[in-house]
Amino acid sequence: VQLQASGGGLVQAGGSLRLSCAASGFTFDDSAIGWFRQAPGKEREGVSCISTSDGSTYYADSVKDRFTISSDNARKMVYLQMNGLKPEDTAVYYCAADPDSLGGPYKGSWWSPLKYDYWGQGTQVTVSS
């Protein structure tokens, strides 16, 4: 299993970035893919999640109406479009996969890191004020 996150960078407040997560090594269409972020000195935080089987999406309150998660099942890609970025969005962003989400055992809510078995390497997002 491999997850490759990319697309981070430095952007001014109010700007936009699109993160990408390339997945391989598992049945993509039956999975849940989550985006998490971790700022220095803070716990890892669930940002968003998509169920690749039915397209259901979930968002943290802090990003709702600004971020949009989507998937391209044919390409095994998940995207996180981030608009209206704020300095408090600065963090390393990770994508994570629960390959058994469809029909597998319950491992936790979408925002729980415990739900996910595999993690990408992270991509830095820095928002300047």
N, CA, C and O atoms as CSV, one atom per row, in Angstrom:
chain,resi,resn,atom,element,x,y,z
A,1,VAL,N,N,0.845,-1.188,0.000
A,1,VAL,CA,C,0.000,0.000,0.000
A,1,VAL,C,C,0.877,1.233,0.000
A,1,VAL,O,O,1.835,1.335,0.767
A,2,GLN,N,N,0.536,2.169,-0.871
A,2,GLN,CA,C,1.255,3.443,-0.901
A,2,GLN,C,C,0.273,4.595,-1.019
A,2,GLN,O,O,-0.713,4.528,-1.753
A,3,LEU,N,N,0.567,5.644,-0.283
A,3,LEU,CA,C,-0.168,6.892,-0.372
A,3,LEU,C,C,0.852,8.012,-0.556
A,3,LEU,O,O,1.794,8.139,0.226
A,4,GLN,N,N,0.660,8.807,-1.576
A,4,GLN,CA,C,1.597,9.883,-1.882
A,4,GLN,C,C,0.839,11.199,-1.901
A,4,GLN,O,O,0.045,11.464,-2.804
A,5,ALA,N,N,1.097,12.024,-0.885
A,5,ALA,CA,C,0.452,13.335,-0.811
A,5,ALA,C,C,1.339,14.382,-1.469
A,5,ALA,O,O,2.564,14.329,-1.359
A,6,SER,N,N,0.717,15.328,-2.148
A,6,SER,CA,C,1.462,16.407,-2.796
A,6,SER,C,C,0.573,17.636,-2.921
A,6,SER,O,O,-0.631,17.585,-2.667
A,7,GLY,N,N,1.199,18.746,-3.319
A,7,GLY,CA,C,0.440,19.959,-3.588
A,7,GLY,C,C,0.555,21.045,-2.550
A,7,GLY,O,O,-0.002,22.128,-2.726
A,8,GLY,N,N,1.265,20.782,-1.473
A,8,GLY,CA,C,1.433,21.808,-0.459
A,8,GLY,C,C,2.304,22.946,-0.952
A,8,GLY,O,O,2.892,22.874,-2.031
A,9,GLY,N,N,2.380,24.002,-0.144
A,9,GLY,CA,C,3.199,25.142,-0.505
A,9,GLY,C,C,2.930,26.316,0.397
A,9,GLY,O,O,2.261,26.204,1.424
A,10,LEU,N,N,3.471,27.452,-0.016
A,10,LEU,CA,C,3.308,28.705,0.723
A,10,LEU,C,C,2.290,29.570,-0.022
A,10,LEU,O,O,2.399,29.781,-1.230
A,11,VAL,N,N,1.310,30.058,0.713
A,11,VAL,CA,C,0.260,30.864,0.101
A,11,VAL,C,C,-0.143,31.965,1.071
A,11,VAL,O,O,-0.035,31.800,2.286
A,12,GLN,N,N,-0.603,33.074,0.538
A,12,GLN,CA,C,-1.081,34.156,1.391
A,12,GLN,C,C,-2.488,33.852,1.894
A,12,GLN,O,O,-3.235,33.096,1.273
A,13,ALA,N,N,-2.829,34.446,3.009
A,13,ALA,CA,C,-4.178,34.297,3.558
A,13,ALA,C,C,-5.206,34.686,2.497
A,13,ALA,O,O,-5.063,35.688,1.797
A,14,GLY,N,N,-6.240,33.863,2.406
A,14,GLY,CA,C,-7.273,34.081,1.399
A,14,GLY,C,C,-7.028,33.316,0.115
A,14,GLY,O,O,-7.904,33.240,-0.747
A,15,GLY,N,N,-5.846,32.753,-0.014
A,15,GLY,CA,C,-5.491,32.033,-1.220
A,15,GLY,C,C,-5.997,30.605,-1.231
A,15,GLY,O,O,-6.724,30.176,-0.335
A,16,SER,N,N,-5.596,29.875,-2.267
A,16,SER,CA,C,-6.075,28.508,-2.464
A,16,SER,C,C,-4.914,27.568,-2.775
A,16,SER,O,O,-3.886,27.970,-3.320
A,17,LEU,N,N,-5.112,26.321,-2.414
A,17,LEU,CA,C,-4.211,25.231,-2.791
A,17,LEU,C,C,-5.054,23.994,-3.035
A,17,LEU,O,O,-6.142,23.851,-2.476
A,18,ARG,N,N,-4.544,23.099,-3.875
A,18,ARG,CA,C,-5.188,21.805,-4.047
A,18,ARG,C,C,-4.189,20.709,-3.726
A,18,ARG,O,O,-3.150,20.578,-4.373
A,19,LEU,N,N,-4.527,19.931,-2.719
A,19,LEU,CA,C,-3.694,18.792,-2.353
A,19,LEU,C,C,-4.175,17.560,-3.104
A,19,LEU,O,O,-5.365,17.396,-3.374
A,20,SER,N,N,-3.224,16.703,-3.432
A,20,SER,CA,C,-3.533,15.455,-4.114
A,20,SER,C,C,-2.994,14.282,-3.310
A,20,SER,O,O,-1.956,14.383,-2.656
A,21,CYS,N,N,-3.708,13.179,-3.369
A,21,CYS,CA,C,-3.265,11.942,-2.711
A,21,CYS,C,C,-3.384,10.824,-3.733
A,21,CYS,O,O,-4.483,10.480,-4.167
A,22,ALA,N,N,-2.247,10.260,-4.112
A,22,ALA,CA,C,-2.221,9.142,-5.045
A,22,ALA,C,C,-2.143,7.846,-4.265
A,22,ALA,O,O,-1.254,7.673,-3.431
A,23,ALA,N,N,-3.075,6.925,-4.531
A,23,ALA,CA,C,-3.172,5.689,-3.761
A,23,ALA,C,C,-2.884,4.484,-4.650
A,23,ALA,O,O,-3.183,4.489,-5.844
A,24,SER,N,N,-2.304,3.463,-4.051
A,24,SER,CA,C,-2.077,2.220,-4.774
A,24,SER,C,C,-1.946,1.080,-3.777
A,24,SER,O,O,-1.633,1.294,-2.605
A,25,GLY,N,N,-2.191,-0.139,-4.260
A,25,GLY,CA,C,-1.959,-1.317,-3.444
A,25,GLY,C,C,-3.148,-1.835,-2.674
A,25,GLY,O,O,-3.008,-2.764,-1.878
A,26,PHE,N,N,-4.333,-1.251,-2.893
A,26,PHE,CA,C,-5.534,-1.759,-2.235
A,26,PHE,C,C,-6.734,-1.453,-3.125
A,26,PHE,O,O,-6.628,-0.728,-4.114
A,27,THR,N,N,-7.890,-2.030,-2.743
A,27,THR,CA,C,-9.106,-1.824,-3.529
A,27,THR,C,C,-9.653,-0.442,-3.238
A,27,THR,O,O,-10.344,-0.233,-2.241
A,28,PHE,N,N,-9.346,0.482,-4.098
A,28,PHE,CA,C,-9.639,1.895,-3.861
A,28,PHE,C,C,-11.125,2.142,-3.698
A,28,PHE,O,O,-11.527,2.955,-2.865
A,29,ASP,N,N,-11.961,1.446,-4.489
A,29,ASP,CA,C,-13.396,1.736,-4.518
A,29,ASP,C,C,-14.122,1.337,-3.244
A,29,ASP,O,O,-15.280,1.714,-3.063
A,30,ASP,N,N,-13.480,0.588,-2.358
A,30,ASP,CA,C,-14.122,0.134,-1.127
A,30,ASP,C,C,-13.586,0.848,0.112
A,30,ASP,O,O,-13.817,0.408,1.239
A,31,SER,N,N,-12.890,1.921,-0.097
A,31,SER,CA,C,-12.124,2.493,1.005
A,31,SER,C,C,-12.676,3.830,1.475
A,31,SER,O,O,-13.582,4.404,0.871
A,32,ALA,N,N,-12.106,4.301,2.562
A,32,ALA,CA,C,-12.295,5.666,3.021
A,32,ALA,C,C,-10.930,6.335,3.024
A,32,ALA,O,O,-9.957,5.778,3.533
A,33,ILE,N,N,-10.865,7.508,2.465
A,33,ILE,CA,C,-9.610,8.266,2.434
A,33,ILE,C,C,-9.813,9.551,3.228
A,33,ILE,O,O,-10.737,10.324,2.975
A,34,GLY,N,N,-8.941,9.751,4.176
A,34,GLY,CA,C,-9.034,10.927,5.025
A,34,GLY,C,C,-7.856,11.854,4.835
A,34,GLY,O,O,-6.761,11.436,4.458
A,35,TRP,N,N,-8.106,13.128,5.107
A,35,TRP,CA,C,-7.039,14.127,5.185
A,35,TRP,C,C,-6.927,14.577,6.635
A,35,TRP,O,O,-7.926,14.911,7.272
A,36,PHE,N,N,-5.727,14.581,7.138
A,36,PHE,CA,C,-5.431,15.045,8.480
A,36,PHE,C,C,-4.382,16.139,8.398
A,36,PHE,O,O,-3.694,16.281,7.387
A,37,ARG,N,N,-4.267,16.900,9.455
A,37,ARG,CA,C,-3.195,17.891,9.510
A,37,ARG,C,C,-2.637,17.942,10.923
A,37,ARG,O,O,-3.322,17.638,11.899
A,38,GLN,N,N,-1.392,18.328,11.000
A,38,GLN,CA,C,-0.739,18.451,12.293
A,38,GLN,C,C,0.152,19.680,12.283
A,38,GLN,O,O,1.093,19.783,11.496
A,39,ALA,N,N,-0.163,20.603,13.168
A,39,ALA,CA,C,0.646,21.797,13.347
A,39,ALA,C,C,1.641,21.547,14.467
A,39,ALA,O,O,1.404,20.682,15.311
A,40,PRO,N,N,2.745,22.277,14.498
A,40,PRO,CA,C,3.759,22.082,15.543
A,40,PRO,C,C,3.149,22.209,16.942
A,40,PRO,O,O,2.462,23.183,17.249
A,41,GLY,N,N,3.411,21.219,17.769
A,41,GLY,CA,C,2.934,21.244,19.143
A,41,GLY,C,C,1.479,20.884,19.320
A,41,GLY,O,O,0.952,20.961,20.430
A,42,LYS,N,N,0.814,20.488,18.237
A,42,LYS,CA,C,-0.605,20.148,18.314
A,42,LYS,C,C,-0.830,18.705,17.887
A,42,LYS,O,O,0.007,18.096,17.221
A,43,GLU,N,N,-1.988,18.168,18.289
A,43,GLU,CA,C,-2.339,16.810,17.897
A,43,GLU,C,C,-2.780,16.769,16.439
A,43,GLU,O,O,-3.209,17.766,15.860
A,44,ARG,N,N,-2.656,15.573,15.874
A,44,ARG,CA,C,-3.139,15.392,14.516
A,44,ARG,C,C,-4.655,15.553,14.493
A,44,ARG,O,O,-5.365,14.998,15.331
A,45,GLU,N,N,-5.135,16.320,13.524
A,45,GLU,CA,C,-6.547,16.695,13.448
A,45,GLU,C,C,-7.161,16.200,12.148
A,45,GLU,O,O,-6.593,16.385,11.071
A,46,GLY,N,N,-8.329,15.567,12.254
A,46,GLY,CA,C,-9.050,15.167,11.060
A,46,GLY,C,C,-9.637,16.369,10.351
A,46,GLY,O,O,-10.325,17.179,10.972
A,47,VAL,N,N,-9.379,16.497,9.066
A,47,VAL,CA,C,-9.837,17.636,8.274
A,47,VAL,C,C,-11.041,17.258,7.420
A,47,VAL,O,O,-12.045,17.971,7.389
A,48,SER,N,N,-10.925,16.127,6.731
A,48,SER,CA,C,-11.988,15.713,5.825
A,48,SER,C,C,-11.810,14.242,5.478
A,48,SER,O,O,-10.736,13.668,5.661
A,49,CYS,N,N,-12.883,13.645,4.974
A,49,CYS,CA,C,-12.843,12.235,4.607
A,49,CYS,C,C,-13.834,12.004,3.478
A,49,CYS,O,O,-14.872,12.661,3.405
A,50,ILE,N,N,-13.508,11.071,2.607
A,50,ILE,CA,C,-14.445,10.675,1.554
A,50,ILE,C,C,-14.538,9.162,1.507
A,50,ILE,O,O,-13.536,8.454,1.597
A,51,SER,N,N,-15.765,8.686,1.364
A,51,SER,CA,C,-15.986,7.271,1.123
A,51,SER,C,C,-15.967,7.047,-0.382
A,51,SER,O,O,-16.830,7.555,-1.098
A,52,THR,N,N,-15.001,6.298,-0.858
A,52,THR,CA,C,-14.859,6.132,-2.307
A,52,THR,C,C,-15.939,5.231,-2.892
A,52,THR,O,O,-16.118,5.198,-4.110
A,53,SER,N,N,-16.662,4.502,-2.047
A,53,SER,CA,C,-17.712,3.622,-2.560
A,53,SER,C,C,-18.978,4.390,-2.932
A,53,SER,O,O,-19.623,4.074,-3.932
A,54,ASP,N,N,-19.337,5.399,-2.133
A,54,ASP,CA,C,-20.574,6.125,-2.431
A,54,ASP,C,C,-20.405,7.638,-2.492
A,54,ASP,O,O,-21.376,8.365,-2.704
A,55,GLY,N,N,-19.183,8.112,-2.308
A,55,GLY,CA,C,-18.925,9.541,-2.425
A,55,GLY,C,C,-19.316,10.376,-1.230
A,55,GLY,O,O,-19.264,11.604,-1.296
A,56,SER,N,N,-19.707,9.746,-0.140
A,56,SER,CA,C,-20.041,10.518,1.068
A,56,SER,C,C,-18.822,11.293,1.541
A,56,SER,O,O,-17.699,10.789,1.514
A,57,THR,N,N,-19.055,12.515,1.971
A,57,THR,CA,C,-17.958,13.363,2.421
A,57,THR,C,C,-18.218,13.883,3.826
A,57,THR,O,O,-19.362,14.010,4.264
A,58,TYR,N,N,-17.129,14.180,4.517
A,58,TYR,CA,C,-17.188,14.640,5.896
A,58,TYR,C,C,-16.140,15.731,6.065
A,58,TYR,O,O,-15.066,15.686,5.466
A,59,TYR,N,N,-16.482,16.721,6.903
A,59,TYR,CA,C,-15.575,17.845,7.112
A,59,TYR,C,C,-15.542,18.248,8.583
A,59,TYR,O,O,-16.538,18.151,9.300
A,60,ALA,N,N,-14.385,18.694,9.002
A,60,ALA,CA,C,-14.301,19.341,10.298
A,60,ALA,C,C,-14.998,20.694,10.220
A,60,ALA,O,O,-15.012,21.338,9.170
A,61,ASP,N,N,-15.569,21.113,11.331
A,61,ASP,CA,C,-16.274,22.406,11.344
A,61,ASP,C,C,-15.351,23.553,10.933
A,61,ASP,O,O,-15.793,24.524,10.319
A,62,SER,N,N,-14.084,23.437,11.272
A,62,SER,CA,C,-13.139,24.522,11.011
A,62,SER,C,C,-12.866,24.741,9.529
A,62,SER,O,O,-12.362,25.796,9.143
A,63,VAL,N,N,-13.194,23.756,8.694
A,63,VAL,CA,C,-12.904,23.878,7.259
A,63,VAL,C,C,-14.150,23.809,6.388
A,63,VAL,O,O,-14.084,23.998,5.173
A,64,LYS,N,N,-15.283,23.536,7.020
A,64,LYS,CA,C,-16.522,23.407,6.262
A,64,LYS,C,C,-16.768,24.695,5.480
A,64,LYS,O,O,-16.533,25.788,5.996
A,65,ASP,N,N,-17.228,24.576,4.266
A,65,ASP,CA,C,-17.524,25.698,3.364
A,65,ASP,C,C,-16.270,26.339,2.774
A,65,ASP,O,O,-16.381,27.266,1.972
A,66,ARG,N,N,-15.084,25.872,3.149
A,66,ARG,CA,C,-13.855,26.387,2.547
A,66,ARG,C,C,-13.099,25.290,1.797
A,66,ARG,O,O,-12.484,25.548,0.762
A,67,PHE,N,N,-13.148,24.068,2.326
A,67,PHE,CA,C,-12.428,22.944,1.727
A,67,PHE,C,C,-13.422,22.010,1.061
A,67,PHE,O,O,-14.557,21.863,1.513
A,68,THR,N,N,-12.974,21.375,-0.030
A,68,THR,CA,C,-13.796,20.386,-0.719
A,68,THR,C,C,-12.955,19.165,-1.035
A,68,THR,O,O,-11.891,19.270,-1.645
A,69,ILE,N,N,-13.441,18.004,-0.615
A,69,ILE,CA,C,-12.754,16.750,-0.899
A,69,ILE,C,C,-13.449,16.068,-2.070
A,69,ILE,O,O,-14.673,16.120,-2.190
A,70,SER,N,N,-12.670,15.433,-2.925
A,70,SER,CA,C,-13.227,14.721,-4.060
A,70,SER,C,C,-12.319,13.544,-4.399
A,70,SER,O,O,-11.168,13.484,-3.965
A,71,SER,N,N,-12.849,12.621,-5.172
A,71,SER,CA,C,-12.030,11.479,-5.579
A,71,SER,C,C,-12.220,11.194,-7.057
A,71,SER,O,O,-13.282,11.449,-7.624
A,72,ASP,N,N,-11.197,10.673,-7.656
A,72,ASP,CA,C,-11.235,10.157,-9.030
A,72,ASP,C,C,-10.908,8.676,-8.922
A,72,ASP,O,O,-9.740,8.289,-8.892
A,73,ASN,N,N,-11.944,7.854,-8.863
A,73,ASN,CA,C,-11.722,6.427,-8.606
A,73,ASN,C,C,-10.946,5.762,-9.739
A,73,ASN,O,O,-10.174,4.835,-9.493
A,74,ALA,N,N,-11.136,6.212,-10.956
A,74,ALA,CA,C,-10.418,5.610,-12.078
A,74,ALA,C,C,-8.920,5.819,-11.955
A,74,ALA,O,O,-8.128,4.959,-12.338
A,75,ARG,N,N,-8.542,6.962,-11.422
A,75,ARG,CA,C,-7.112,7.273,-11.261
A,75,ARG,C,C,-6.599,6.975,-9.864
A,75,ARG,O,O,-5.408,7.130,-9.592
A,76,LYS,N,N,-7.493,6.548,-8.972
A,76,LYS,CA,C,-7.124,6.269,-7.581
A,76,LYS,C,C,-6.491,7.506,-6.942
A,76,LYS,O,O,-5.428,7.441,-6.325
A,77,MET,N,N,-7.173,8.615,-7.111
A,77,MET,CA,C,-6.698,9.884,-6.582
A,77,MET,C,C,-7.775,10.507,-5.703
A,77,MET,O,O,-8.968,10.381,-5.977
A,78,VAL,N,N,-7.339,11.180,-4.646
A,78,VAL,CA,C,-8.220,11.987,-3.813
A,78,VAL,C,C,-7.633,13.386,-3.751
A,78,VAL,O,O,-6.421,13.568,-3.629
A,79,TYR,N,N,-8.519,14.369,-3.838
A,79,TYR,CA,C,-8.085,15.762,-3.844
A,79,TYR,C,C,-8.713,16.516,-2.676
A,79,TYR,O,O,-9.814,16.201,-2.225
A,80,LEU,N,N,-7.989,17.509,-2.206
A,80,LEU,CA,C,-8.530,18.419,-1.201
A,80,LEU,C,C,-8.323,19.829,-1.725
A,80,LEU,O,O,-7.212,20.357,-1.700
A,81,GLN,N,N,-9.400,20.429,-2.197
A,81,GLN,CA,C,-9.361,21.809,-2.653
A,81,GLN,C,C,-9.559,22.717,-1.454
A,81,GLN,O,O,-10.579,22.646,-0.769
A,82,MET,N,N,-8.582,23.566,-1.207
A,82,MET,CA,C,-8.609,24.429,-0.034
A,82,MET,C,C,-8.684,25.879,-0.492
A,82,MET,O,O,-7.752,26.400,-1.104
A,83,ASN,N,N,-9.793,26.513,-0.190
A,83,ASN,CA,C,-10.006,27.918,-0.541
A,83,ASN,C,C,-10.103,28.747,0.729
A,83,ASN,O,O,-10.332,28.210,1.813
A,84,GLY,N,N,-9.931,30.031,0.595
A,84,GLY,CA,C,-10.036,30.907,1.747
A,84,GLY,C,C,-9.098,30.530,2.869
A,84,GLY,O,O,-9.479,30.547,4.039
A,85,LEU,N,N,-7.874,30.191,2.515
A,85,LEU,CA,C,-6.931,29.705,3.523
A,85,LEU,C,C,-6.624,30.766,4.570
A,85,LEU,O,O,-6.550,31.961,4.284
A,86,LYS,N,N,-6.449,30.281,5.795
A,86,LYS,CA,C,-6.159,31.137,6.939
A,86,LYS,C,C,-4.829,30.730,7.548
A,86,LYS,O,O,-4.400,29.591,7.366
A,87,PRO,N,N,-4.166,31.623,8.262
A,87,PRO,CA,C,-2.900,31.248,8.909
A,87,PRO,C,C,-3.050,30.022,9.819
A,87,PRO,O,O,-2.113,29.234,9.951
A,88,GLU,N,N,-4.200,29.859,10.436
A,88,GLU,CA,C,-4.391,28.701,11.311
A,88,GLU,C,C,-4.538,27.383,10.550
A,88,GLU,O,O,-4.603,26.324,11.172
A,89,ASP,N,N,-4.590,27.427,9.235
A,89,ASP,CA,C,-4.573,26.207,8.428
A,89,ASP,C,C,-3.156,25.691,8.210
A,89,ASP,O,O,-2.968,24.607,7.656
A,90,THR,N,N,-2.164,26.455,8.639
A,90,THR,CA,C,-0.774,26.048,8.479
A,90,THR,C,C,-0.508,24.759,9.245
A,90,THR,O,O,-0.750,24.675,10.450
A,91,ALA,N,N,-0.008,23.759,8.532
A,91,ALA,CA,C,0.251,22.444,9.131
A,91,ALA,C,C,0.855,21.534,8.073
A,91,ALA,O,O,0.906,21.872,6.890
A,92,VAL,N,N,1.305,20.384,8.522
A,92,VAL,CA,C,1.625,19.307,7.583
A,92,VAL,C,C,0.339,18.521,7.366
A,92,VAL,O,O,-0.321,18.113,8.321
A,93,TYR,N,N,-0.003,18.317,6.119
A,93,TYR,CA,C,-1.229,17.611,5.757
A,93,TYR,C,C,-0.896,16.199,5.292
A,93,TYR,O,O,0.009,15.986,4.486
A,94,TYR,N,N,-1.646,15.250,5.817
A,94,TYR,CA,C,-1.451,13.845,5.508
A,94,TYR,C,C,-2.729,13.253,4.926
A,94,TYR,O,O,-3.832,13.607,5.342
A,95,CYS,N,N,-2.574,12.351,3.962
A,95,CYS,CA,C,-3.720,11.541,3.579
A,95,CYS,C,C,-3.552,10.151,4.178
A,95,CYS,O,O,-2.436,9.676,4.385
A,96,ALA,N,N,-4.666,9.523,4.446
A,96,ALA,CA,C,-4.668,8.225,5.108
A,96,ALA,C,C,-5.782,7.373,4.523
A,96,ALA,O,O,-6.787,7.893,4.037
A,97,ALA,N,N,-5.595,6.063,4.573
A,97,ALA,CA,C,-6.556,5.152,3.966
A,97,ALA,C,C,-7.041,4.097,4.949
A,97,ALA,O,O,-6.265,3.512,5.705
A,98,ASP,N,N,-8.358,3.873,4.913
A,98,ASP,CA,C,-8.968,2.712,5.559
A,98,ASP,C,C,-9.451,1.826,4.410
A,98,ASP,O,O,-10.537,2.052,3.877
A,99,PRO,N,N,-8.670,0.830,4.026
A,99,PRO,CA,C,-9.006,0.041,2.827
A,99,PRO,C,C,-10.233,-0.849,3.007
A,99,PRO,O,O,-10.828,-1.300,2.028
A,100,ASP,N,N,-10.611,-1.101,4.268
A,100,ASP,CA,C,-11.726,-2.012,4.545
A,100,ASP,C,C,-12.982,-1.275,4.956
A,100,ASP,O,O,-13.856,-1.852,5.603
A,101,SER,N,N,-13.086,-0.012,4.591
A,101,SER,CA,C,-14.194,0.792,5.075
A,101,SER,C,C,-15.542,0.215,4.674
A,101,SER,O,O,-16.491,0.261,5.456
A,102,LEU,N,N,-15.641,-0.332,3.458
A,102,LEU,CA,C,-16.908,-0.883,2.984
A,102,LEU,C,C,-17.006,-2.332,3.441
A,102,LEU,O,O,-16.344,-3.206,2.882
A,103,GLY,N,N,-17.819,-2.588,4.443
A,103,GLY,CA,C,-18.040,-3.954,4.887
A,103,GLY,C,C,-17.049,-4.468,5.908
A,103,GLY,O,O,-17.214,-5.573,6.425
A,104,GLY,N,N,-16.025,-3.694,6.210
A,104,GLY,CA,C,-15.037,-4.130,7.181
A,104,GLY,C,C,-15.427,-3.766,8.599
A,104,GLY,O,O,-16.476,-3.157,8.809
A,105,PRO,N,N,-14.619,-4.121,9.564
A,105,PRO,CA,C,-14.956,-3.801,10.957
A,105,PRO,C,C,-14.900,-2.305,11.221
A,105,PRO,O,O,-14.130,-1.570,10.602
A,106,TYR,N,N,-15.747,-1.873,12.167
A,106,TYR,CA,C,-15.750,-0.459,12.548
A,106,TYR,C,C,-14.495,-0.170,13.348
A,106,TYR,O,O,-14.205,-0.843,14.337
A,107,LYS,N,N,-13.758,0.830,12.914
A,107,LYS,CA,C,-12.498,1.139,13.581
A,107,LYS,C,C,-12.487,2.544,14.167
A,107,LYS,O,O,-11.487,2.976,14.739
A,108,GLY,N,N,-13.593,3.248,14.024
A,108,GLY,CA,C,-13.658,4.583,14.599
A,108,GLY,C,C,-14.306,5.561,13.651
A,108,GLY,O,O,-14.548,5.253,12.484
A,109,SER,N,N,-14.582,6.727,14.159
A,109,SER,CA,C,-15.198,7.778,13.351
A,109,SER,C,C,-14.202,8.319,12.338
A,109,SER,O,O,-12.999,8.089,12.457
A,110,TRP,N,N,-14.696,9.023,11.361
A,110,TRP,CA,C,-13.830,9.451,10.263
A,110,TRP,C,C,-12.685,10.333,10.737
A,110,TRP,O,O,-11.617,10.351,10.125
A,111,TRP,N,N,-12.906,11.068,11.833
A,111,TRP,CA,C,-11.882,11.996,12.294
A,111,TRP,C,C,-10.840,11.336,13.208
A,111,TRP,O,O,-9.882,11.982,13.634
A,112,SER,N,N,-11.035,10.059,13.502
A,112,SER,CA,C,-10.099,9.367,14.387
A,112,SER,C,C,-8.942,8.769,13.601
A,112,SER,O,O,-9.170,7.988,12.677
A,113,PRO,N,N,-7.701,9.117,13.946
A,113,PRO,CA,C,-6.559,8.496,13.265
A,113,PRO,C,C,-6.559,6.970,13.377
A,113,PRO,O,O,-5.973,6.286,12.538
A,114,LEU,N,N,-7.208,6.444,14.398
A,114,LEU,CA,C,-7.217,4.995,14.603
A,114,LEU,C,C,-7.977,4.258,13.507
A,114,LEU,O,O,-7.783,3.058,13.309
A,115,LYS,N,N,-8.841,4.976,12.798
A,115,LYS,CA,C,-9.615,4.323,11.736
A,115,LYS,C,C,-8.749,3.905,10.551
A,115,LYS,O,O,-9.099,2.986,9.810
A,116,TYR,N,N,-7.625,4.581,10.380
A,116,TYR,CA,C,-6.853,4.459,9.149
A,116,TYR,C,C,-5.630,3.577,9.350
A,116,TYR,O,O,-4.909,3.697,10.340
A,117,ASP,N,N,-5.415,2.687,8.384
A,117,ASP,CA,C,-4.326,1.729,8.482
A,117,ASP,C,C,-3.051,2.218,7.800
A,117,ASP,O,O,-1.950,1.799,8.158
A,118,TYR,N,N,-3.201,3.094,6.827
A,118,TYR,CA,C,-2.044,3.503,6.029
A,118,TYR,C,C,-2.022,5.025,5.914
A,118,TYR,O,O,-3.062,5.677,5.821
A,119,TRP,N,N,-0.805,5.570,5.922
A,119,TRP,CA,C,-0.600,7.008,5.914
A,119,TRP,C,C,0.418,7.394,4.856
A,119,TRP,O,O,1.387,6.677,4.607
A,120,GLY,N,N,0.177,8.543,4.238
A,120,GLY,CA,C,1.160,9.118,3.338
A,120,GLY,C,C,2.207,9.882,4.121
A,120,GLY,O,O,2.167,9.940,5.350
A,121,GLN,N,N,3.142,10.466,3.395
A,121,GLN,CA,C,4.299,11.087,4.025
A,121,GLN,C,C,4.069,12.526,4.475
A,121,GLN,O,O,4.891,13.066,5.215
A,122,GLY,N,N,2.990,13.156,4.058
A,122,GLY,CA,C,2.707,14.525,4.464
A,122,GLY,C,C,3.222,15.558,3.484
A,122,GLY,O,O,4.240,15.364,2.820
A,123,THR,N,N,2.492,16.662,3.411
A,123,THR,CA,C,2.894,17.789,2.579
A,123,THR,C,C,2.644,19.070,3.368
A,123,THR,O,O,1.581,19.237,3.967
A,124,GLN,N,N,3.617,19.965,3.368
A,124,GLN,CA,C,3.549,21.165,4.185
A,124,GLN,C,C,2.681,22.230,3.522
A,124,GLN,O,O,2.844,22.536,2.341
A,125,VAL,N,N,1.763,22.785,4.296
A,125,VAL,CA,C,0.970,23.939,3.866
A,125,VAL,C,C,1.267,25.083,4.821
A,125,VAL,O,O,1.098,24.952,6.033
A,126,THR,N,N,1.702,26.185,4.276
A,126,THR,CA,C,2.008,27.363,5.085
A,126,THR,C,C,1.204,28.539,4.545
A,126,THR,O,O,1.290,28.881,3.366
A,127,VAL,N,N,0.425,29.146,5.426
A,127,VAL,CA,C,-0.401,30.288,5.045
A,127,VAL,C,C,0.112,31.513,5.781
A,127,VAL,O,O,0.106,31.560,7.011
A,128,SER,N,N,0.550,32.489,5.030
A,128,SER,CA,C,1.088,33.716,5.630
A,128,SER,C,C,-0.022,34.762,5.767
A,128,SER,O,O,-0.950,34.831,4.962
A,129,SER,N,N,0.114,35.564,6.813
A,129,SER,CA,C,-0.916,36.588,7.087
A,129,SER,C,C,-0.601,37.902,6.380
A,129,SER,O,O,-1.358,38.865,6.501
